[in-house]
Amino acid sequence: MRVTSNVLDQAIAEHNPVAAFALFSGGHDSLVNTHITAQHPRFTAAVHLNTGIGIEETRDFVRETCQRQGW
């Protein structure tokens, strides 16, 4: 079953991007957002930005989750 957001579908239909990236900070909200975005056919990759102020455990969680999910 494909679960996507109507907002995401509408934005992609309106702007016709060649790719869709999900920003994944490692928090619960961005995990859900990335999971939903990853189900869209235009999904390309999850993006995590190392700002230098986060903790290594978060970066480990993001890497492990992305690998496990195939993102």
C-alpha positions in Angstrom: 0.0 0.0 0.0 1.4 3.4 -1.0 0.9 6.1 1.7 1.7 9.6 0.4 0.7 13.0 1.3 -1.8 14.9 -0.9 0.3 18.0 -0.4 3.3 16.2 -1.7 1.4 14.8 -4.7 0.0 18.3 -5.5 3.4 20.0 -5.2 5.1 17.5 -7.5 2.2 17.7 -10.0 2.4 21.5 -9.9 6.2 22.0 -10.1 7.2 18.8 -11.9 10.6 18.3 -10.2 13.1 15.8 -11.6 13.7 14.5 -8.0 12.3 14.6 -4.5 14.6 14.7 -1.5 13.5 14.3 2.1 15.4 16.1 4.8 16.1 13.7 7.6 17.3 15.3 10.9 17.0 12.1 12.9 13.9 13.2 14.8 10.5 11.6 14.9 8.8 14.1 12.6 11.5 14.0 9.9 11.5 10.2 10.1 7.8 10.1 9.3 8.3 12.7 6.6 11.1 10.7 5.0 9.1 7.5 5.2 6.2 9.1 3.4 8.3 10.9 0.8 10.3 7.7 0.1 7.1 6.0 -1.1 6.6 8.6 -3.9 7.9 7.6 -7.4 10.0 10.8 -7.6 11.8 10.1 -4.3 15.6 10.3 -4.9 17.3 10.2 -1.5 17.2 11.2 2.1 19.5 14.1 3.0 21.0 14.6 6.5 23.1 17.8 7.1 25.9 17.7 9.6 25.8 21.2 11.1 28.5 20.4 13.6 26.2 20.9 16.6 24.5 17.5 16.6 25.5 14.4 18.4 27.2 11.3 16.9 24.4 9.1 18.1 21.9 11.0 15.9 24.2 10.7 12.9 24.5 6.9 13.6 20.7 6.6 13.9 20.3 8.4 10.5 22.9 6.2 8.8 21.5 3.0 10.2 17.9 3.9 9.4 18.7 5.0 5.8 20.7 1.8 5.2 17.9 -0.4 6.7 15.2 1.4 4.6 17.2 1.6 1.4 17.2 5.3 1.4 
